[in-house]
């Protein structure tokens, strides 16, 4: 059996080599499809790994409280359907912040309030800027690297701000803007600190701090009639092993203070990256469906060429059957040729996909693609399935040829 398999492989290689141009064009469809899938999976995996790594770097003792109830992550409608709570008033209040501060083993609590409105300095008004109102505890939790100046604290004036490195350049044309002023909805703020470049637009706070202005929570409330409209509360436990207890106590407390309504979500560890992962996986699934069209076209190409090959080698099939080859032997022989083209296209597509992924990550993105054996297994598995499905019909058709009729063929 082993010798027969080797013989089939040798015959398949010889047959494909004799028609190299045709073989190359046939595998191109599979190559493009597999390259697309590889690139999508590598980039989406790299993006979702960023948040997980950030939490791990911070020590694994971080939890995040967000308004609204999170559905189980396996429900795709959680991503594709409109969310009613996305347009509702946040259920998080300053009372919740004070409550969390009273929970045992909590080291720091930082509310995050995103203020709507543009940031302006003279005639400069960067469209990508974000205004975040918070408390000094955010520095304790996130540990922002300060390039110049200081972070907001309890002694600084409420009309002061810390700006991201890129926002400083966009507003003032320099990354040394300590003491300069800018306006938020007509109110003037003085820059007291500048962050070092973070290059982390994807993070568990959902804020690109390189393009953000961080102001005191009291200043943020002044833009909302003195009410804190909180989008998130960051919580840091004293120790990693204390975090589960902190989360449990917070859930019990919220159950009482929110009258039993499940209107808050507490995320930690891998759960912090799950909302980000869901969106990237949804995008990846959509793009993979498009890539599947290329694979289908590639599979049709394999079937077409294999049918042509069967017609051209009818006499060869007759001779093999006359010498004792069974229908199974003939089927296996042509199926190996189909698999060789498909898997060859899969391997080249896998390599090409990572080349495209690295090119995109270096030129347009801020993260590297993810390398994992799962991606290799998926791409090679898909290419093998394509080769089997689209090569099976020509192989069966070849095996069912009548040897006497086949021997009458002279071409």
LODO-259457 format. One line per field, with one value per residue (C-alpha): residue in one letter; y, z, x. Coordinates in steps of 0.02 Angstrom, whole numbers, plus 50000, padded with zeros to 5 digits. Layout:
BEGIN
type <- [A;...]
yy <- [Y;...]
zz <- [Z;...]
xx <- [X;...]
! end
This chain:
BEGIN
type <- [X;X;X;X;X;X;X;X;X;X;X;X;X;X;X;X;X;X;X;X;X;X;X;X;X;X;X;X;X;X;X;X;X;X;X;X;X;X;X;X;X;X;X;X;X;X;X;X;X;X;X;X;X;X;X;X;X;X;X;X;X;X;X;X;X;X;X;X;X;X;X;X;X;X;X;X;X;X;X;X;X;X;X;X;X;X;X;X;X;X;X;X;X;X;X;X;X;X;X;X;X;X;X;X;X;X;X;X;X;X;X;X;X;X;X;X;X;X;X;X;X;X;X;X;X;X;X;X;X;X;X;X;X;X;X;X;X;X;X;X;X;X;X;X;X;X;X;X;X;X;X;X;X;X;X;X;X;X;X;X;X;X;X;X;X;X;X;X;X;X;X;X;X;X;X;X;X;X;X;X;X;X;X;X;X;X;X;X;X;X;X;X;X;X;X;X;X;X;X;X;X;X;X;X;X;X;X;X;X;X;X;X;X;X;X;X;X;X;X;X;X;X;X;X;X;X;X;X;X;X;X;X;X;X;X;X;X;X;X;X;X;X;X;X;X;X;X;X;X;X;X;X;X;X;X;X;X;X;X;X;X;X;X;X;X;X;X;X;X;X;X;X;X;X;X;X;X;X;X;X;X;X;X;X;X;X;X;X;X;X;X;X;X;X;X;X;X;X;X;X;X;X;X;X;X;X;X;X;X;X;X;X;X;X;X;X;X;X;X;X;X;X;X;X;X;X;X;X;X;X;X;X;X;X;X;X;X;X;X;X;X;X;X;X;X;X;X;X;X;X;X;X;X;X;X;X;X;X;X;X;X;X;X;X;X;X;X;X;X;X;X;X;X;X;X;X;X;X;X;X;X;X;X;X;X;X;X;X;X;X;X;X;X;X;X;X;X;X;X;X;X;X;X;X;X;X;X;X;X;X;X]
yy <- [50000;50118;50083;50112;50280;50333;50281;50386;50536;50517;50505;50659;50761;50707;50749;50921;50958;50915;51056;51185;51338;51259;51196;51366;51458;51328;51344;51535;51544;51438;51540;51705;51636;51560;51717;51822;51708;51701;51890;51916;51791;51852;52035;52008;51893;52022;52160;52062;52006;52187;52216;52051;52094;52267;52194;52067;52204;52299;52150;52065;52159;52275;52269;52379;52425;52473;52519;52394;52207;52112;51965;51803;51821;51680;51776;51858;51968;52055;52131;52146;52207;52386;52402;52499;52543;52623;52768;52771;52869;52782;52690;52727;52873;52956;52863;52701;52771;52812;52640;52553;52655;52579;52400;52310;52280;52417;52521;52647;52694;52804;52855;52895;53023;53061;53243;53284;53434;53487;53537;53700;53807;53957;53889;53710;53588;53405;53297;53139;53213;53148;53235;53122;53183;53079;53082;53071;52886;52847;52875;52747;52619;52645;52711;52835;52879;53069;53154;53329;53408;53310;53218;53300;53294;53364;53521;53580;53700;53619;53707;53612;53465;53329;53300;53156;53175;53180;53298;53418;53417;53435;53582;53678;53607;53544;53407;53534;53629;53649;53811;53832;53850;53776;53779;53645;53708;53886;53851;53879;53745;53754;53610;53547;53379;53287;53098;53000;52918;52761;52694;52597;52656;52488;52469;52419;52601;52623;52789;52833;52931;52992;53100;53135;53279;53222;53344;53342;53259;53420;53511;53375;53387;53574;53529;53419;53530;53466;53284;53150;53045;52900;52779;52670;52649;52575;52480;52419;52290;52289;52115;52001;51866;51995;52043;51902;51952;52136;52093;51983;52121;52251;52141;52118;52304;52352;52229;52328;52505;52475;52394;52223;52285;52200;52365;52356;52240;52202;52141;52077;51971;51896;51967;52141;52098;52004;52154;52208;52029;52018;52167;52110;51933;52000;52099;51948;51836;51956;51970;51782;51757;51866;51768;51607;51663;51657;51483;51428;51497;51410;51248;51262;51288;51129;51030;51099;51057;50885;50847;50901;50791;50642;50667;50682;50526;50411;50286;50287;50247;50101;50031;50044;49954;49821;49791;49766;49938;49949;50092;50142;50152;50265;50375;50391;50433;50580;50638;50652;50765;50876;50882;50921;51075;51132;51106;51183;51336;51332;51334;51475;51569;51550;51626;51763;51804;51836;51942;52051;52054;52114;52243;52315;52313;52407;52536;52567;52481;52491;52306;52148;51998;51849;51691;51532;51350;51367;51485;51364;51219;51315;51371;51202;51113;51225;51198;51009;51014;51117;50995;50846;50917;50984;50841;50701;50709;50705;50563;50460;50496;50432;50273;50230;50230;50065;49994;49928;50094;50187;50082;50133;50312;50366;50535]
zz <- [50000;50042;49875;49785;49875;49828;49648;49644;49715;49586;49445;49511;49520;49345;49275;49355;49298;49119;49121;49233;49162;49175;49351;49409;49344;49422;49595;49585;49638;49792;49829;49827;49936;50066;50067;50105;50246;50320;50317;50396;50536;50572;50583;50682;50802;50823;50859;50991;51076;51107;51242;51329;51333;51403;51548;51582;51580;51712;51828;51800;51943;51836;51817;51713;51751;51602;51588;51514;51515;51403;51306;51292;51169;51057;51004;50838;50853;50997;50863;50711;50793;50855;51041;51133;51277;51155;51142;51322;51471;51562;51719;51803;51924;52044;52183;52104;52106;52291;52325;52238;52337;52495;52435;52529;52435;52306;52275;52146;52057;51902;51814;51629;51550;51365;51332;51165;51074;50975;51036;50961;50967;50851;50683;50725;50769;50748;50698;50779;50954;51108;51275;51428;51600;51744;51912;51960;52001;51814;51817;51959;51859;51682;51730;51586;51538;51557;51433;51507;51654;51765;51768;51837;52026;52169;52186;52005;51937;51865;51698;51662;51546;51498;51311;51205;51106;50936;50994;51055;50882;50795;50906;50928;50799;50936;51066;51194;51233;51423;51472;51306;51303;51198;51200;51226;51178;51210;51380;51398;51467;51504;51461;51617;51551;51390;51373;51286;51122;51166;50992;51066;50982;51028;51217;51352;51386;51204;51195;51085;51215;51086;51016;51181;51304;51485;51600;51779;51808;51882;51720;51620;51724;51688;51505;51558;51681;51827;51797;51769;51618;51646;51506;51613;51785;51798;51959;52023;52160;52284;52228;52082;52195;52278;52114;52111;52285;52235;52083;52185;52314;52178;52097;52263;52297;52125;52146;52299;52239;52067;52137;52068;51888;51785;51708;51736;51671;51759;51648;51694;51619;51450;51464;51441;51265;51220;51161;51050;50991;50945;50830;50747;50728;50650;50526;50496;50468;50338;50247;50256;50170;50029;50024;50014;49843;49782;49854;49767;49601;49632;49670;49509;49418;49494;49444;49267;49243;49319;49199;49055;49123;49134;48953;48895;48989;48945;48859;49009;49121;49008;49013;49203;49220;49097;49205;49360;49433;49528;49527;49698;49632;49488;49603;49726;49588;49520;49695;49743;49592;49646;49825;49766;49672;49814;49955;49850;49827;50014;50065;49945;49999;50183;50150;50039;50167;50304;50185;50152;50338;50387;50247;50309;50492;50452;50337;50406;50574;50748;50789;50721;50648;50761;50728;50786;50736;50729;50579;50489;50528;50467;50303;50261;50315;50206;50056;50082;50092;49932;49842;49901;49864;49692;49642;49694;49547;49411;49505;49516;49334;49286;49388;49304;49128;49037;49004;48831;48775;48855;48759;48594;48627;48541;48625]
xx <- [50000;50143;50227;50062;50041;50218;50184;50025;50120;50259;50131;50039;50200;50250;50078;50078;50255;50212;50082;50166;50079;49908;49946;50008;49855;49740;49818;49815;49632;49667;49823;49727;49587;49704;49813;49659;49603;49779;49797;49625;49653;49830;49781;49621;49714;49853;49727;49632;49793;49843;49712;49751;49936;49900;49801;49939;50071;49972;49982;49815;49731;49625;49436;49323;49142;49035;48851;48729;48716;48838;48767;48864;49009;48949;48795;48836;48681;48769;48880;48770;48609;48582;48608;48475;48591;48712;48590;48531;48594;48735;48684;48852;48855;48976;48888;48950;49127;49114;49039;49184;49310;49234;49258;49399;49563;49530;49686;49621;49459;49453;49291;49300;49185;49202;49157;49078;49147;49299;49471;49534;49691;49686;49632;49684;49545;49600;49452;49522;49539;49449;49416;49417;49367;49433;49523;49708;49684;49687;49875;49890;49792;49858;50030;50042;50221;50235;50351;50342;50252;50134;49968;49812;49799;49695;49802;49800;49672;49516;49547;49707;49737;49859;49870;49931;50091;50005;49868;50003;50081;49912;49860;50022;50142;50258;50268;50332;50174;50179;50091;50001;49812;49672;49482;49350;49178;49237;49315;49503;49620;49806;49922;50013;50072;50113;50108;50244;50190;50091;50049;49904;49744;49666;49652;49530;49485;49428;49522;49670;49766;49894;49753;49665;49652;49632;49543;49479;49310;49241;49284;49200;49042;49032;48997;48851;48755;48860;48815;48946;48896;49017;49059;49173;49250;49425;49462;49631;49643;49787;49840;49799;49728;49615;49530;49399;49342;49334;49229;49112;49086;49056;48923;48834;48843;48778;48635;48580;48615;48538;48380;48421;48436;48571;48623;48811;48947;49111;49252;49426;49565;49521;49345;49418;49476;49317;49214;49359;49381;49198;49206;49366;49302;49141;49244;49355;49204;49133;49299;49325;49157;49221;49384;49282;49223;49403;49419;49260;49323;49490;49399;49299;49462;49534;49380;49386;49570;49549;49406;49516;49656;49539;49486;49666;49722;49578;49693;49811;49663;49616;49793;49800;49634;49688;49842;49734;49706;49542;49417;49483;49662;49609;49505;49649;49773;49672;49621;49804;49834;49690;49754;49930;49868;49756;49881;50019;49909;49871;50054;50098;49941;49988;50160;50089;49954;50082;50187;50034;49991;50165;50165;50000;50053;50214;50135;49960;49934;50009;50017;50097;50003;49976;50076;49989;49978;49788;49800;49916;49799;49646;49724;49800;49641;49533;49646;49639;49449;49439;49554;49452;49279;49318;49432;49317;49197;49333;49420;49260;49222;49395;49374;49209;49276;49257;49433;49387;49314;49461;49589;49510;49562;49723;49744]
! end
